[in-house]
Amino acid sequence: MRAHILQHVEFEGPGSITPWLTTRGWSITSQLVSESTAFPDPAEIDFLIIMGGPMSVHDDAAHPWLVAEKSFIKAFLDTSKPTLGICLGAQLIASVLGASVHKNACPEIGWFPIEGTTPTTPDTFQFPASTEAFHWHGDTFALPANATLLASSEACTNQAFQFGNATIGLQFHLETTTESIHALIEHGRDELEPSEFVHSENQILAQEPAHYQILNQEMTRLLEWLTSRC
């Protein structure tokens, strides 16, 4: 089985996803889309993972590669194979499915709880009633037509959605590791102006190591659920 990862910047990688795939024998390929739009044939990959980035889905003029990436994502979604979008990745999926992507009422950066919704069918993924997740976003997405809302937060109503039986978009991060947190801060420190929903650098880094394990375990549960659809 082959998983393909789309990255937009080097400092927003797959975090805990890579070791999970590796230990289960998955073949992993990846590309930095900002440097190459030589996308694989959708028929040759079994699981698509789309990571985050500081750009907007609307930045086609500044980042022309976004046009090709959206076309590839659309082609892969048409296969109905497992797809996971995180942050910008979720926004790209939503955009490709015809939903609007726009500025959230306020930025959401730091450790804030998300609240899972009650499943509507047996095929709907369920998050816990409350999980303190990591966030770093200024934009949000509207729900695509026929998608199901999976989670919300106080600052952002649409935190996660499911489309069909094998596509999930997350506005928040469950793959976060201490290394990825430091990389994000290094490249986005100027965005850390503390407010109600923006934590300071010290607040972000003060998180207990055990909490990363809790987040990564939740990512494991989601990956197991998605890949069972292969």
C-alpha positions in Angstrom: 0.0 0.0 0.0 1.3 3.4 -0.9 0.6 6.7 0.9 1.5 10.0 -0.8 2.1 13.2 1.1 1.7 16.7 -0.3 3.7 19.3 1.6 3.6 23.1 0.9 6.5 24.2 3.0 9.3 22.2 4.5 8.5 23.2 8.1 4.9 21.7 8.0 5.6 18.0 7.7 3.5 14.9 8.6 4.8 14.7 12.2 3.6 11.5 13.9 1.9 10.3 10.7 5.2 9.1 9.2 6.2 6.6 11.9 2.6 5.3 12.0 2.7 4.5 8.3 6.3 3.1 8.5 5.6 0.7 11.3 2.6 -0.7 9.4 4.6 -1.4 6.2 3.2 1.4 4.1 5.3 2.7 1.2 5.6 6.5 1.6 6.2 9.0 -1.2 6.0 12.8 -0.9 6.5 16.0 -2.7 7.0 19.6 -1.9 4.3 21.0 -4.1 5.8 24.5 -4.2 8.9 23.0 -6.0 7.3 20.3 -8.1 3.8 19.6 -9.6 4.8 16.3 -11.0 1.9 14.5 -9.3 1.6 10.7 -9.3 -1.1 8.8 -11.1 -4.0 8.6 -8.6 -4.4 5.0 -9.5 -1.0 4.3 -8.1 -1.6 5.6 -4.6 -3.9 4.3 -1.9 -4.0 7.1 0.6 -3.5 10.9 0.1 -2.4 13.2 2.9 -2.4 16.9 2.3 -0.5 19.0 4.8 -0.7 22.7 5.9 1.0 25.9 4.9 1.0 29.6 5.4 -0.6 30.5 2.1 -4.3 30.7 1.2 -6.2 28.5 -1.2 -6.9 31.8 -3.1 -3.2 32.7 -3.6 -3.1 31.3 -7.2 -1.4 34.4 -8.5 1.4 34.3 -6.0 1.6 30.5 -6.0 0.6 29.2 -9.5 1.3 25.6 -8.4 -2.0 25.8 -6.4 -4.0 25.5 -9.6 -2.3 22.2 -10.5 -2.6 20.9 -7.0 -6.3 21.5 -6.8 -6.8 19.6 -10.1 -4.8 16.7 -8.7 -6.8 16.7 -5.4 -10.0 16.7 -7.4 -8.9 13.8 -9.5 -7.9 11.8 -6.4 -11.2 12.6 -4.6 -13.0 11.2 -7.6 -11.4 7.8 -6.8 -13.1 7.7 -3.4 -9.9 6.4 -1.8 -8.8 7.6 1.7 -7.9 11.3 1.9 -6.8 13.4 4.9 -6.3 17.1 4.7 -4.8 19.1 7.6 -5.2 22.9 8.0 -4.5 24.2 4.5 -5.0 20.7 3.3 -8.5 20.6 4.6 -9.2 24.0 3.1 -8.0 22.8 -0.3 -10.3 19.8 -0.1 -13.2 22.1 0.9 -12.4 24.5 -2.0 -12.2 21.7 -4.5 -15.6 20.4 -3.3 -17.1 23.8 -4.0 -17.2 25.3 -0.4 -15.9 28.7 0.4 -12.7 29.3 2.3 -12.4 32.6 4.1 -10.9 34.5 7.0 -12.0 33.1 10.4 -13.5 35.7 12.8 -10.1 35.7 14.5 -6.8 33.8 14.3 -6.6 30.6 16.4 -3.1 29.7 17.4 -2.1 27.5 20.4 -3.8 24.8 22.5 -7.6 25.0 22.5 -10.2 22.4 22.9 -12.3 21.0 20.0 -15.7 19.4 20.7 -16.7 16.3 18.7 -20.2 16.0 17.3 -22.5 13.0 17.6 -22.2 10.7 14.6 -25.1 10.7 12.2 -24.5 7.2 10.7 -22.3 4.2 11.6 -19.9 5.3 8.9 -19.2 8.6 10.5 -15.9 9.1 12.4 -16.3 10.3 16.0 -14.0 12.6 17.9 -14.1 12.6 21.7 -16.5 15.0 23.4 -13.5 17.3 24.1 -9.9 17.2 23.1 -7.3 20.0 23.5 -5.8 20.2 20.0 -3.1 22.3 18.5 -4.2 25.1 16.2 -2.4 27.5 13.8 -4.7 29.1 11.3 -6.3 32.4 10.2 -8.7 31.0 7.6 -11.5 28.6 7.8 -13.8 26.6 5.5 -17.5 26.3 5.0 -18.8 22.8 5.0 -18.9 21.3 1.5 -22.3 20.1 0.2 -23.2 16.7 1.7 -20.3 16.8 4.2 -20.7 16.1 7.9 -19.4 18.4 10.6 -17.2 16.4 13.0 -15.9 19.0 15.4 -16.0 22.6 16.4 -14.2 25.0 18.8 -15.2 28.2 20.5 -13.2 30.3 18.0 -14.0 28.3 14.9 -17.3 26.5 14.1 -16.0 24.3 11.3 -13.0 22.4 12.7 -13.4 19.0 11.0 -15.6 17.5 8.3 -16.2 14.1 6.7 -17.0 13.8 3.0 -18.2 10.4 1.8 -16.8 7.4 3.6 -13.1 8.1 3.3 -12.3 11.8 3.2 -11.7 13.9 6.3 -10.5 17.5 6.7 -9.1 18.8 9.9 -8.5 22.5 10.7 -6.5 21.5 13.8 -3.4 19.4 14.2 -3.2 15.9 15.8 0.1 15.0 14.2 2.0 17.6 16.2 5.3 16.8 17.8 7.7 18.9 19.9 9.9 19.1 16.8 7.1 20.4 14.6 6.0 22.9 17.2 9.5 24.4 17.3 9.6 24.5 13.5 6.3 26.3 13.3 7.3 28.9 15.9 10.6 29.5 14.2 8.9 30.4 10.9 5.7 32.1 12.3 6.9 33.8 15.5 5.6 37.2 14.1 2.0 35.8 14.3 2.2 35.2 18.0 0.5 38.3 19.3 -1.3 37.0 22.4 -5.0 37.5 22.4 -8.1 35.4 23.5 -7.3 32.7 20.9 -3.6 33.3 20.3 -1.2 31.9 22.8 2.3 33.2 23.4 5.4 31.3 22.5 5.9 30.4 26.1 2.3 29.2 26.5 2.7 27.0 23.4 6.0 25.5 24.5 4.8 24.9 28.1 2.5 22.0 27.0 3.3 18.7 28.8 5.1 16.1 26.8 2.4 13.6 27.7 -0.2 15.7 25.8 1.6 15.2 22.5 1.1 11.5 23.1 -2.6 11.9 23.6 -2.9 13.9 20.4 -0.8 11.4 18.4 -2.9 8.6 19.8 -6.0 10.4 18.5 -4.3 10.7 15.1 -3.5 7.0 15.2 -7.2 6.2 15.8 -8.1 8.5 12.8 -5.5 6.9 10.5 -6.7 3.4 11.4 -10.2 4.4 10.6 -9.3 6.0 7.3 -7.0 3.2 6.1 -9.6 0.6 6.9 -11.4 2.1 3.9 -8.7 1.1 1.5 
